[in-house]
């Protein structure tokens, strides 16, 4: 079953619908809490700090730091133009962002949130970001041209120490196996690039059909399985050979994926339609059971999991009606995903916590 609690508006009350489950025997219980954290700006990725309850929320020009248990805003990191993601390195007490607006990564103090420096982290198109614990390096993942790139940053010093040329112009999420290999989704090729973290070179590209538009990626290091978020059908990939070993049905509009290692639960957010998260249990390395479909909020497409507290987090602003179009104005350029044109004012900023 699911319990939905929030500081509700009438619109959010409509989200308190029944939890869809495949069978009573496989159902699991989840509680959904929603908070309006206010603030300005749209969003992209959220990042949970394991065990502390803090969640870092992208707001395009700044980062909001939120108490995931209460919805209280704890702090703010400014001057992150057109930013997308946040990576945290607790052993160095450092955090990093990807700022597409000025092709930098903001390096900040993880305890105080104080600015440390701006790192020149690519040429253009900065998007995803990840931490490789095996090498103590940050990788910014960039939609650069003519080839996608990953810029390698030392997590202690903040110095750029390497660059990886990728196989496509739309790289998305990345994950490390902790043993010298890194896997990066290539959205425009429906593929995964395999990176050697010793030489910072691409060693293989795996086709992962039937995945369409791979975005989020996570890994079970114990079973050596990669979980790849895709539109409509996500896939599980054997990290030793690139073979797709399982398929998972989920909604559309997936842009991240969350993994709780100890609970063996995979969270796949779908911002399309009414907004849901498909929760899947890893029964064995090649067998997966959907245990719940949790309603969240339309547009909520990225997710982060604190696998110490076993809570998954999402964020999505809510917008009111768009203003009437000016009949004399030229048509606006279409944005990513075919969206274009004006939208209404922001009426709420929904921070969502799913507790297992």
Secondary structure, DSSP 8 states (H G I E B T S, - for coil): -EEEEES--HHHHTT----B-S-GGG---EEEEEEE---SS----EEE-TTT-EEEEE-SSSEEEEETTT--EEEEE---TTEEEEEEEGGGTEEEEEETTTTEEEEEETTT--EEEEEE--SS-EEEEEEETTTTEEEEEE--SSS-EEEEEETTT--EEEEEE-SSS-EEEEEE-SSSEEEEEEGGGTEEEEEETTTTEEEEEEE-TT--S---EEEETTTTEEEE--SSEEEEEETTT--EEEEEE--S-----EEETTTTEEEEEE-STT-EEEEEEEEETTEEEEEEEEE--TT----EEETTTTEEEEEEEEE-------TTS------GGG--S----EEEEEEEEEE-
